[in-house]
Each structure stands twice: as C-alpha cells, then as structure tokens.
Amino acid sequence: TPLRNGLTLGSQDKKASTRALYRKVFRGGPGAGWIGGAAPAVVACPQFLALGPVYHFLNAQIRDALR
C-alpha cells in the first residue's frame, strides 16, 4: 500500500517530510503507490477463498468423527 511504501522510504530517509515521501511513492503515477502488492495477493487470494469452505468441511468431518 502507499502507506507501507511511504513508511519504508521514511525509515531510510529520516530527514524527508511526509510530502516528499509520498511524492517518491507516487513518482510513477497513481498506480505506482501500490507496487509490491501483486505477488502476495497471488498467494493470499486462493487461501482466503478456500479458508471458509475448508473450515466448514473439516468441522463437519471432525464433528461426525467425535460422535
């Protein structure tokens, strides 16, 4: 996210102002602020979509096994 990218830049340049940091974050245009989010999303989306159905399936299986 732009906030995370700005914080990362701020940790490396302690004298820069908030405005200067965000200028660096969005230097490549509006979409540049979200660089770095695509790779984790590729892994996170399937996990997020499978979490609910897998939980309910396993919950039902374990509940039946304990009866």
C-alpha distances in whole Angstrom, upper triangle without the diagonal:
4,5,5,6,9,10,11,12,14,16,17,18,20,22,19,18,15,16,17,13,11,14,13,10,11,14,14,14,11,10,10,6,5,7,8,7,11,13,12,12,15,17,15,16,20,20,19,21,24,24,26,28,29,29,32,34,34,35,38,39,39,41,43,44,44,47
4,5,5,6,9,10,10,12,14,16,16,17,19,16,15,12,12,13,10,8,11,10,7,8,11,12,12,10,9,8,5,6,8,10,10,13,16,15,16,19,20,19,20,24,24,22,25,28,27,29,32,33,33,35,37,38,38,41,43,43,44,47,48,48,51
4,5,5,6,9,10,10,12,14,15,16,17,15,14,10,12,13,10,8,12,12,9,11,14,16,15,13,13,12,8,9,11,12,12,16,18,16,17,21,21,20,21,25,24,23,26,28,28,29,32,33,33,35,37,37,38,41,42,42,43,46,47,47,50
4,5,5,6,9,10,11,13,14,15,18,16,15,13,14,15,11,11,14,13,10,12,15,16,17,15,14,12,9,9,10,10,10,14,15,14,15,19,19,18,20,23,22,22,25,27,26,28,31,31,31,34,36,36,36,39,41,40,42,45,45,45,48
4,5,5,6,9,10,11,12,14,16,14,14,12,13,13,9,9,11,9,6,10,12,13,14,13,12,10,7,8,8,9,10,14,15,15,16,19,20,19,21,25,24,24,27,29,28,31,34,34,34,37,38,38,39,42,43,43,45,48,48,48,51
4,5,5,6,9,10,10,12,13,11,10,8,10,9,6,6,9,8,6,9,12,14,14,14,14,12,9,11,11,13,14,17,19,18,20,23,24,23,24,28,28,27,30,32,31,33,36,36,36,39,41,41,42,45,46,46,47,50,51,51,54
4,5,5,6,9,10,10,13,11,11,9,12,12,8,9,13,11,10,13,15,17,18,17,17,15,12,13,14,14,15,19,19,18,20,23,24,22,25,28,27,26,30,32,31,33,36,36,35,38,40,40,40,44,45,44,46,49,49,49,52
4,5,5,7,9,10,13,12,13,12,14,13,9,11,13,11,10,14,15,17,18,18,17,14,12,13,12,12,14,17,18,17,19,22,22,22,24,27,27,26,30,31,31,33,36,36,35,39,40,40,41,44,45,44,46,49,49,49,52
4,5,5,6,9,11,9,11,10,12,10,7,9,11,8,8,12,13,15,17,17,17,14,12,14,13,14,16,19,20,20,22,24,25,25,27,30,30,29,32,34,34,36,39,39,39,42,44,43,44,47,48,48,50,53,53,53,56
4,5,5,6,8,7,8,8,11,9,7,10,12,10,11,14,15,18,19,19,20,17,14,16,16,17,19,22,23,22,24,27,28,27,29,32,32,31,34,36,35,38,41,40,40,43,45,44,45,48,49,49,50,53,54,54,57
4,6,6,10,10,12,12,15,13,10,13,15,13,13,17,18,20,22,22,22,19,17,18,18,17,19,23,23,22,24,27,27,26,29,32,31,31,34,36,35,37,40,40,39,42,44,43,44,48,48,47,49,52,52,52,55
4,6,9,9,12,13,15,13,10,14,15,12,13,17,17,19,22,22,22,19,17,19,18,18,20,23,23,23,26,28,28,28,31,34,33,33,36,38,37,40,42,42,42,45,47,46,47,50,51,50,52,55,54,55,58
4,6,6,9,11,13,10,9,12,13,11,13,16,16,19,21,22,22,19,18,20,19,20,22,25,26,26,28,31,31,31,33,36,35,35,38,40,39,42,45,44,44,47,49,49,49,53,53,53,55,58,58,58,61
4,6,8,10,13,11,10,14,15,14,15,19,19,22,24,24,25,22,20,22,22,22,24,28,28,28,30,33,33,32,35,38,37,36,40,41,40,43,46,45,45,48,50,49,50,53,54,53,55,58,58,58,61
4,7,10,12,10,10,14,14,14,16,19,19,22,24,24,25,22,21,23,23,24,27,30,30,30,32,35,36,35,37,40,40,39,42,44,43,45,49,48,48,51,53,52,53,56,57,56,58,61,61,61,64
4,7,8,6,6,10,11,10,12,15,15,19,20,20,22,19,17,20,21,22,24,27,28,28,30,33,34,33,35,38,38,37,40,42,41,44,47,47,46,49,51,51,52,55,56,55,57,60,60,60,63
4,5,5,6,9,10,11,12,14,15,19,19,19,21,19,17,20,21,23,24,27,29,29,30,33,34,33,35,38,38,37,39,42,41,43,46,46,46,49,51,51,51,54,56,55,56,59,60,60,63
4,5,5,6,9,10,11,12,14,17,17,17,19,17,14,17,19,20,21,25,26,26,27,30,31,30,32,35,35,33,36,39,38,40,43,43,43,45,48,48,48,51,52,52,53,56,57,57,59
4,5,5,6,9,10,11,12,15,15,15,17,16,14,17,19,21,22,25,27,27,28,31,32,31,32,36,36,35,37,40,39,41,44,45,44,47,49,49,50,53,54,54,55,58,59,59,62
4,6,5,6,9,10,10,14,15,15,17,15,13,17,18,20,22,25,26,27,28,31,32,31,33,36,36,35,38,41,40,42,45,45,45,48,50,50,51,54,55,55,56,59,60,60,63
4,5,5,6,9,10,13,14,14,16,13,11,14,15,17,19,22,23,23,25,27,29,28,30,33,33,32,35,37,37,39,42,42,42,45,47,47,47,50,52,51,53,56,56,56,59
4,5,5,6,8,11,11,11,13,11,8,12,13,16,17,20,22,22,23,26,28,26,28,31,31,30,33,36,35,37,40,40,40,43,45,45,46,49,50,50,52,54,55,55,58
4,5,5,6,9,10,10,13,11,10,13,14,17,19,21,24,24,25,28,30,29,30,33,34,33,35,38,38,40,42,43,43,46,48,48,49,52,53,53,55,57,58,59,61
4,6,5,8,10,11,12,9,9,12,12,15,17,20,21,22,23,26,28,27,29,32,32,32,34,37,37,39,42,42,42,45,47,47,48,51,52,52,54,56,57,57,60
4,6,8,9,9,10,7,5,9,9,12,14,16,18,19,20,22,24,24,25,28,29,28,30,33,33,35,38,38,39,41,43,43,44,47,48,48,50,53,53,54,56
4,5,5,6,7,5,5,9,10,13,15,17,19,20,21,23,25,25,25,29,30,29,31,34,34,36,38,39,40,42,44,44,45,48,49,50,51,54,55,55,58
4,6,8,10,7,8,12,12,15,17,19,21,22,23,25,27,27,28,31,32,32,34,36,37,39,41,42,43,45,47,47,48,51,52,53,54,57,57,58,61
4,7,7,5,8,11,10,14,16,17,19,21,21,23,26,26,26,29,31,30,32,35,35,38,40,40,41,44,45,46,47,50,51,51,53,55,56,57,60
4,6,5,8,10,11,15,16,17,20,21,21,23,26,26,26,29,30,29,31,34,35,36,39,40,41,43,44,45,46,49,50,51,52,55,56,57,59
4,5,6,8,10,14,14,15,19,20,19,21,24,23,23,27,28,27,28,31,32,34,36,37,38,40,42,43,44,46,47,48,50,52,53,54,56
4,5,6,7,11,11,12,15,17,16,18,21,20,20,23,25,24,25,28,29,31,33,34,35,37,39,40,41,43,45,45,47,49,50,51,54
4,5,5,9,11,12,15,16,16,18,21,21,21,25,26,25,27,30,30,32,35,35,36,39,40,41,42,45,46,46,48,50,51,52,55
4,6,9,10,12,15,15,15,18,20,20,20,24,25,24,26,29,29,31,33,34,35,37,39,39,40,43,44,45,46,49,49,50,53
4,6,6,8,11,12,12,14,17,16,17,20,21,20,22,25,25,27,30,30,31,34,35,36,37,39,41,41,43,45,46,47,49
4,6,7,9,11,12,14,16,16,17,20,21,21,23,25,26,28,31,31,32,35,36,36,38,40,41,42,44,46,46,47,50
4,6,7,8,9,11,13,13,15,18,18,19,21,23,24,26,28,28,29,32,33,34,35,38,38,39,41,43,43,45,47
4,6,6,6,9,11,10,12,15,16,15,18,20,20,23,25,25,26,29,30,31,32,35,35,36,38,40,41,42,44
4,6,5,6,9,10,10,13,15,15,16,19,20,22,24,24,26,28,29,30,32,34,35,36,38,40,40,41,44
4,5,5,7,9,11,13,14,15,17,18,19,22,24,23,25,28,28,29,31,33,33,34,37,38,39,40,43
4,5,5,6,9,11,11,12,14,16,16,19,21,21,22,25,26,26,28,30,31,31,33,36,36,37,40
4,5,5,6,9,10,10,12,14,15,17,19,19,21,23,24,25,27,29,30,31,33,35,35,36,39
4,6,6,7,9,11,12,13,15,18,19,19,21,23,24,24,27,29,29,30,32,34,34,36,39
4,6,6,7,9,11,11,13,16,17,16,18,21,21,22,24,26,26,27,30,31,31,33,36
4,6,5,6,9,10,10,13,15,15,16,19,20,20,22,25,25,26,28,30,30,32,34
4,5,5,6,9,10,12,14,14,16,18,19,20,22,24,25,26,28,30,30,32,34
4,5,5,6,8,11,12,12,14,16,16,17,20,21,22,23,25,27,28,30,32
4,6,5,6,9,11,10,12,14,15,15,17,20,20,21,23,25,26,27,30
4,6,5,8,10,10,11,14,15,16,17,19,21,22,23,25,26,27,30
4,6,7,8,9,11,13,14,15,17,18,20,21,23,24,26,27,29
4,6,6,6,8,10,11,12,14,16,16,18,20,21,22,24,26
4,6,5,6,9,10,11,12,14,15,16,18,20,21,22,24
4,6,5,6,9,10,10,12,14,15,16,18,20,21,23
4,5,5,6,9,10,11,12,14,15,17,18,20,22
4,6,5,6,8,10,11,12,14,15,16,18,20
4,5,5,6,9,10,10,12,14,15,16,18
4,6,5,6,9,10,10,12,14,15,17
4,5,5,6,9,10,11,12,14,16
4,5,5,6,8,10,10,12,14
4,5,5,6,9,10,11,13
4,6,5,6,9,10,11
4,5,5,6,9,10
4,5,5,6,9
4,5,5,7
4,5,5
4,6
4
